[in-house]
Amino acid sequence: MEEPTTGTTAMMVPWLLLLCITAAATSGALQAHAQLDSNAAGFISIDCGLPGQTSYVDNTTKLSYTTDAGFIDTDAGVNHNISAEYITPSMAKSWHSVRSFPSGRRNCYNLSSLVSGSKYLIRGKFLYANYDGLNRLPIFDLYIGVNLWTTVKISEADAAVFTEAIMLVPDDFLEVCLINTGGGTPFISGLDLRALKKMLYPLANETQALVLLHRFNFGPTDSHTIIRYPDDPHDRIWFPFVDVENWVEITAEKEVNIDDEFFEPPQEVMQTAITPRDVSENIEFTLDIQSFPRDHSLGYVHTVYFCELQEYPSSNALRQFYIYRNGVLTNLHFYKPPYLASGFVNSVKPFQASQYKISLDATAKSTLPPIINAIELFSVISTTTVGTNSQDVFAIRAVKKMYQVQKNWTGDPCLPKALSWAGLTCSYNGSRPPTIIIVNMSFYDLHGGISPDFTALKNLQSMDLSNNNLTGSIPDALSQLESLKNLDLSNNKLNGPIPSGLLKKVQDGSLDLKYDNNPDICTNGTSCQPEGGSKVAIYIVVPVVVIVVLLLVVMLYFCLQRKRKQGSIKNSVKLKNDGDGTSQESSLGLESHRFTYRELETITNNFQRVLGRGGFGRVFHGSLEDGTQVAVKLRSHSSNQGVRQFLAEAQVLSRIHHKNLVSMIGYCKDGEHMALVYEYMPQGTLQEHIAGKDNIRRALPWRRRLRVALESAQGLEYLHEGCNPPLIHMDVKTANILLNERLEAKIADFGLSKAFNCHDDTHVSTNTLAGTRGYVDPEYHRTCQASTKNDVYSFGVVLLELVTGKPAILPDTEAISIINWARQRLARGDIEGVVDTRMQGDHDINAVWKATEIALKCTEQVPLQRPSMAEVVMQIQECLDLEEDCTGRDDEFYTGSSSVGMDPNMGYNASTNRCTDLRQNNATLEIEYNHRRGPQMDTSPMATR
């Protein structure tokens, strides 16, 4: 195997082929502590192909490995052992078996119980080792969800291939799918998932993931010295980069200060480095990027690690050097590695390259040659492809489970299009998630009743369940599918009447219903008794009916009498029901987990950490047994919000499911103790970010504000148009918009929500005024008649707060509303006087104008003049498109004094509608920032804080 060399342009072979399996598994080479907890938090380690339900602890890492049986469909794949000739005494057990997938184009592993919006490292491991005895080296694709991860190419039977990605996981589950592309049978040896801190690897965000190409540790002289868990708590695998002919190893016995929240290299990596054997030489090497079989059009990112490990021999000694990538100086300033402290130079945006060659050249003043400790090189892949509508996914997977469908229904139902589930047709509408519009399960050998989960497919237009063995009655709920045009139930064993709702649709011509060859189905809509009968039947039925009517009259009389006697205690009975919530709760039909009060004490560590306070009571931080963080909203006994509001919120949260609405995990109704348990939103409320509370150190940039607005609007749109019946939130405000660790917005607090029938009326009447001062629609304040336009008005106030950075009611002597304040300034054309100054001019003025215009339309006095939330969503998306057309930057934060995560030389010229070059001298800021960590690559002065 060719080794990389210094001072030459020799290309290095791919790192995933660097290590033969013997070296990869040598337990003596891996550096592990003697004692270690075998259950690392947030780790999943799967030994693919391991038979049975057993698990074991790896002798080297002390990590617990489990079989893959619980992560794939029961009929997916075949277990194999690798050929005995490839097994060595030092080989780790996890390499002994594989699972292959000879049938089906796509087979997926489902990793569940994750934390939505968190960052994870996902690693696949592959060792062919002639497991099938065919000596045919396969090539196949690997997907993360609906996004292509990489192409796995097995070029040697004894080569251990690793694929690794770092990404944000948008849902509470993750699917890893192997795709047969015709190049051989896909297989897998192992699958690892490692939870990462949210600050690690800043360029892994909601739109892109990082795929590892190389991760090298410089300094070891033994090519078998691999560093991973537990020395690296994130279980990254650091392969040695060895060239003893040209480089000298430098080691440090003292501990290195790892003051780095973005990459956290392990001690063992930072305590070794290399320097040229000839002190007059520089460091130069090339890493292979061409042989990796995938599209790299989105570019590359890297992190280079430095630490000075030697005390300078004299006061005149100096080590400083310039850093070149592909012959181009990456920063005008030299780099001076910090002494016994971790330093790094990293990409702040992807760069394009046809090769990757790095050079460290000593400056003219430097008396010591350059050093380097480690390097990571990643390729960027897009994660913007949106999977199928989550409600549709949940429904169709429930259908699959009920009927035990054997049609290779795995992965996303609609994407990629070429792999959509057999029998399903989807609608693809631009940036919106695909939806299922046609279900054809004819001749699927279905048994049992018609699944109620079909009714959750709200966009379903046609359903064919013919030629099966379905029994039972036809669900009336199918008539609630407004888009359903064709329903074929013929050739089954269904019985009972056709529901009146379906008959009505058939009669008005909106539904084509087929039900022939179901001998026990009748069509009168209410009863299957014949419309006519014999006289004997009449003689029997009439007296019976008369007797029943007389009995009902007698019973009604006694009930009325009893009701009058109980009139004196009516109010007390009502109060009792309202007080304990028993009657309301029994009709809720909640499917969420019910906690006891004692369980809440355990979850919250006796209610130790308070997240916030409200009219309902206090909100506490908690953690479930599996490590899932939660928020526990505990009702205070002195709360002015009663049991009805508690039960109303519980009921709403149990029936709504949307990525921009806070999800309920469970509830507590234990005597006088009442609480809601819902997902934890670590970035707090939008109100805190706008107000700049003490715990919020950085203001949201304009582009992120637009995304928060878009996500909040999408949540409201779902309440208004995706729920049946639709829901009015009634208390939309910045304090009720929560942000997760990715700063994604989710609407919370549904205690005041109202349901209304959009077909029969445009409003519902309320006895008392709901909402918060500054956000309440004046029309609702006057009439107490609620409609969806109340939420639109409140959202308009929220949007103005995002633009201006000011509260809904300005704390002036006149307590002016933000609406009037903004209108006064905009009347003079003073848009910059409205915009939050903390955004420091980093915004497209057209996008700001448009967003402000949307907000003012939402807050029109006449409700009919306001847009719907669907229209608001489209217009905010246009604002975001305007902003992206100008800036094209990744989201970062702004500090109070200087811009971060943007090129400070770029500004916006409103007159030309183009991003215009405003060159300034940034040397001072570069020196200040680079004093501790060193310069940033690609642009300056970007800080990844």
Buried (B, 14 or more C-beta within 10 A) or exposed (E): EEBBBBBEEEBBBBBBBBBBBBBBBBBEBBBBEEEBEBEBEBBBBBBBBBEEEEBBBBEBBBBBBBBBBEBBBEEBBBBBEBBEEBBEEBBBBBBBBBBBBEEBBBBBBBBEEBBBBBBBBBBBBBBBBBBBEEEEBBBBBBBBBBBBBBBBBBBEBBBBBBBBBBBBBBBBEBBBBBBBEEBBBBBBBBBBBBBBBBBBBBBBBBEBBBBBBBBBBBBBBEBBBBBBBBBBEBBBBBBBBBBEEBBBBBEBEEEBBBEBEBBBBBBBBBBBBBBBBEEEBBBBBBBBBEBBEBEBEBBBBBBBBBBBBBEEEEEEEBBBBBBBBBEEEBBEBBBBBBBBBBBBBBBBBBBEBEBBBBBBBBBEEBBBBBBBBBBBBBBBBEBEEBBBBBBBBEBBBBBBEBBEBEBBBBBBBBBBEEBBBEBBBBBEEEEEBBBBBBBBBBEBEBEEBBBBBBBBBBBBBBBBBBBBEBBEBBBBBBBEBEEBBBBBBBBBBBBBBBBEBBBEBBEEEEBEBBBEBBEEBBEEBEEEEEEEEEEEEEEEEEEEEEEEEEEEEEEEEEEEEEEEEEEEEEEEEEEEEBEBBEEBBEEBEBEBEEBEBEBBBBBBEEBEEEBBEBBBBBBBBBBBEEEBBBBBBBBBEEBEBBBEBBBBBBBBBBBBBBBBBBBBBBBBBBEEBBBBBBBBBBBBBBBBBBBBEEEBEBBBBBBBBBBBBBBBBBBBBBBBBBBBEBBBBBBBBBBBBBBBBBBBBBBBBBBBBBBBEEEEEBBBEBEEEBBBEBBBBEBBEEEBBBBBBBBBBBBBBBBBBBBBBBBBBBEEEEEEBBBEBBBEBBEEEEBEEBBBEBBBEBBBBBBBBBBBEBBBBBBBEEBEEBBBBBBBBBBBBBBBEBBBBBBEBBBBBBBEEBBBBBBBBBEBEBEEBEBBEEEEEBEEBBEEBBEEBBBBBBBBBBBBB
